[in-house]
Amino acid sequence: LVDGRRFSEQVNEFAVGIVSELVANPRSYLLAHLAPVLTTHPALRQDFLDYTRADHDLWRDFYQQVMRVFGLSWRPGWNAESFTLALQCLLDGFVLRHRVHHIGQQHDILRTQKT
């Protein structure tokens, strides 16, 4: 317990914050629309790859540091690189789905009501 809350509650709060930030960021939605044209524009594709690789590397290093600080180890077959790729795929899909399904809707699927 930290601050009187369970670890799972803190992780959930952290995850909701990150996803909320991604959904609010127009760049994440724009990138999903640009991806199909990258094959026909090599210079744009290279810039995109350089930009996303730098961002990816920052997150990969962050996950490695978290594992090291808490003395954790990866499951067999997993490492910071594979975890970062898997998480990015999930987030990309979530952001796109959120944008498509929430046009004109008032409710927020990031938060669930307690019953």
Helices and strands as residue ranges (DSSP letters): H 7-24, H 26-34, G 35-40, H 42-69, H 80-101
